[in-house]
Amino acid sequence: MKKYYEYIISDVAMEISIDKFWRRKILKLKTGTKLKIGYEDEDLLPRYIKDYITKNKLSFYVEIVETCEEEFDEGLVIFKFTSSEYDDIYAYSGNNPNVR
């Protein structure tokens, strides 16, 4: 199961971050509050990752974090995506809060 998460985590971070529905929802979160996104949300998942996530019954947590080990331009909001089953599988995205 771990290999499925490792394979798709970067795509999840990118696709969810650019999806208008999810982006708006995530940007409303308070820092440290986690939102679960997964196969249960089949009708709301971006097309590119939908089939893989639903077929493999994957779920992820996303939250806004203040800092991370990756570098992002100043002023960007950092989303951290983590596998719901493996804390060591995660990815970040830097997001302009003015683009909704």
N, C-alpha and C positions, 0 to 999 in steps of 0.2 A: 504494500500500500504506500509505503514511503516514497518509492520511485515515482508514483503517479503525482504526488505533491511536488517533488523536486522538478519534475518535467514541466509543470504548468505554472508554478508560482510567479515567474517573471511575466508571463502573459496575463495572468490574473491581475497583477499590479498595474500593468499598462492598460488593459481593456476596461477594467472597472474605473480606473482614474479618469479616463477620457469619456466614459459613458455619462451623459447628462443626468439621468435619473440618480445613479449611484453617487456621482460627484457632489451633487447638491445635498444629498442625504449625509454623506461623510463630512462635508464642510460644516454642517450644523452640529456635529458632535463636539462635546467638550473634550479637551485634552485628557487622554487616559481612558475614555469611555470606548468600549469595544462594540462593534457592530458585526454580527455574524452574517455571512453571505455564503450560500452554497446551493447544493442540488435542490433543496426545498424551494428555492427561488427561481426555478426553471423558467418561468414565463418572463422573468425580469433580467435574466442574464444576457450579456452581449453575445451575439451570434457566434463569434469566433471561438469562444471558450465554453459555450453552453453544452454541447454534446459531450465533450470530454468530462466536464464536471458532473453532469447528470449520470452518464454511463458508469462512472467510477465512484459515484456517491461521495464527492468531496465537499468539504466545507472549510471556510477560512474566516479569520477574524481580521477586521481592519480597524485601525485607530489612528488618531492624530498624535504624533510625538513631537517633542521639542527639539530633540537632537538624535543623531544616529551616526554610525561609522562611515556613512557615505557623505560626500559633499554635494550640497545643493546651493543654488544662488540665494542670496539674501532676500528675504521677503516671501519665499515660497513656503507653503504649508506642506509638511511631510506626512504622508500616509504610510503606515507600516502594515503590511499584509503578512499574516502568520497562518500556517496550517493549523486547523483546529485539533489535529492529532499529534503534531510534532513541533514543539517550540523552536527547534533548531532550523526549521525551514521557514524562511521569511524573505521578504523583498520590500524595498521602499520605492516611493515615487515622490517627486517634488512637484507641487501644484500651485499655480497662480490662483490666489483666492478671488481675484476679480473676474476669472473666467468660469462661468457657471453654465 
